[in-house]
Amino acid sequence: MNSQNDNIVSIKNVSKTYTVFDHNVQSIPKQVFNFLGWGKARKIKVLDSVYLEINQGDFIGIIGKNGSGKTTLMHMISGAIRPDKGGSVKRKGSFIRLSLGMGFNPELSARQNVFLNASILGVSLAEIRKQFGQIIEFAELETFADTQLKFFSTGMRARLAFAVAVQVSTDLLLMDEFFGGVGDESFKQKAQKVFDQSLLKDKTVVLISHNMETIRKYCNRVFVIMSGRVIEFDNATEAIQFYRANSTILDPIQENTSDVLDP
């Protein structure tokens, strides 16, 4: 059993409630009322009384239907979203969040985005200058270093995000539908090798994914989110079986808010 000192993330009594205004209002007065915040609203509890601990060295998988609250939980861990009153989220050490967007500015060049994101992640400017050539070469974007990202394909952005992450030393790696889907086939093979040999070494990983084979292969613990509740499993296969057996159950949160809260 892990001691409390091994906890890198501690989540206690965490709930998250969103206020949602309906958009199918026909009359102009009602549209104005909604715009001003005076219209009728619904409160949707996306997460409900969640208690979790993530230990150093864990590879955590998070699975659930679209809109179930997976990304909300990830944002809670990163500190981007605060829980409702009474909830507590504590995190130790540094972290990096990998997603296909990764906070890049499309108006900036690849070079500028590398410097911006790496500096935000705590890398010194001197170190970024030293590593920039390796980053851009690994991403296979040498001829596009000074091109604005708005002209990049999704795969090119993903390669750049991955290349930055490879060079950053961090304690906690948060991956939102990023793992194993980076670039074309040749780049995927190169990325997979780096994942297995260095990127995941000595790190705690939290992964959101709909790819059950990836969850089964890498995760030693899995959180299944259903109707705002988080069910924890120490066996990935059991978690997947449970999720598939219950995935036909209508989730009112997902039904009402999947396009608003947690894409």
Buried (B, 14 or more C-beta within 10 A) or exposed (E): EEEEEBBBBBBBEBBBBBEBBEEEBEEEEBEEBBEEEEBEEEEBBBBBBBEBBBBBEBBBBBBBBEBBBBBBBBBBBBEEBEBBEEBEBEBBEEBBBBBBEBEBEEEBBBBBBBBBBBEEBEBEEEBBEEBBEEBBEBBBBEEBBEBBBEEBEEBBBBBBBBBBBBBBEBBBBBBBBBBBBBBEEEBBEBBBEBBEEEBBEEBBBBBBBEBBEBBBEBBBBBBBBBBBEBBBBEBBEEBBEBBEEBEEEEBEBBEBBBEEBBE
